């Protein structure tokens, strides 16, 4: 899986504007909705926080999948 790693707020805006990867689009969109109103200027946007949040979401999905697969074995 090719996980997006954003460098700037402009990268995030471009990703959302062009549709980006369908798997990650919803994650990025949800994050942006969660911080709505908190970001006023581009330079105030914490891109590292977004990258970490995506990684955390992916780990959560992976753990849920592994739990499901383990539960189906017995």
N, C-alpha and C positions, 0 to 999 in steps of 0.2 A: 504494500500500500504506500502510495506517495503522499506523505503527510505535508500539508503546506506549512512553511515556516515564513512568517511575515517579518519584514524588516522595517516597514514604515506603515503609518496610517493610510498613506496613499495606496500601498499594496492591498490593504484590507478593502478599501473602497473599490478598487479595480476588481478584486476577486468577487465582491458582491454585485458589482455592476455587470460583469461579464458572465455571471452564473457560476464560475468556479467549478470545482469538483462537487458533484451532487451529494456525496457522502459527507463532506465537510461543510458544505454550504449551510445546512441547517444548524450545525454547531456554531459557526461564525455568526450567523443571523441571530441565534438565541443569545449569544454572548453580547452582541451589540444591543439587543433589546434590554438585557439585564442592566447595562450601564447607561442606557439612554438618559440623557439629562446630566450625566456626570462629566461628559466630555464636551468641552466648549471649543477648544482650539486643537488643531492637529498635533501640536507638540505636547499637549497634555495627555495624549493617548498612550497607554502603556502596552506596547506591542508584545513585550516579553510576558506580560500577564496573560494576554490572549493566547500566545503560543503555549504557555504552561497549562492554561485552562483546556485547550484542545487536547493536549497530552493526557491530562487527567480524565477527560471524558472518554478518550480512547481506551485508557486502562480500565475504566469502569465497564465499558462495553465488552472488552476482552474477558474480564473477570466474570461478568454475567454469562457470556457465551460458554466459558469453561465450566461454570457451575451447571449450566443447562446440559452440556454434553456429559458431564459426570453423573448427573441425575438420570440420564437416559441409558446408562450402561447397566443398570441393575433392575 
